[in-house]
Amino acid sequence: MKKRIFSAMILICLTISVLLYSLHILYATDPYSNSNVDTEGVMHIWTADEFMRFTLLVGNGSEELDAVLENDIDLSGIEGVRRRGSN
C-alpha cells in the first residue's frame, strides 16, 4: 500500500513538473509577449530582443507584419544572427 501511495505521489509530481515546464515554454517563446505592438498592429522595434522576436515571427511564416525600427540596434554578440553576404 505504501508503494502505491509513493508511486502515485511521484506520478503527480512528474505530471505537475511537465505541465509547468510546458507552460513556461509556451509563454517564454510567445513572440507577441512584451512586444511593442500598437493599436494598428505595427510592431515598434527598440531593442535587440524585440528584433529577435520579429525575426522569429517572420521565420515562422507570418506574412502580414508591419514593423518600424525605432533605434539603431547593435546585434554583435547575439547568437543566431546571420548577416547578409556572410558565410
Sequence and secondary structure as in RCSB ss.txt:
>XXXX:A:sequence
MKKRIFSAMILICLTISVLLYSLHILYATDPYSNSNVDTEGVMHIWTADEFMRFTLLVGNGSEELDAVLENDIDL
SGIEGVRRRGSN
>XXXX:A:secstr
 HHHHHHHHHHHHHHHHHHHHHHHHHHHT TTTT  B TTSEEEE SHHHHHHHHHHHHTT  S EEEE S    
TT TT   TT  
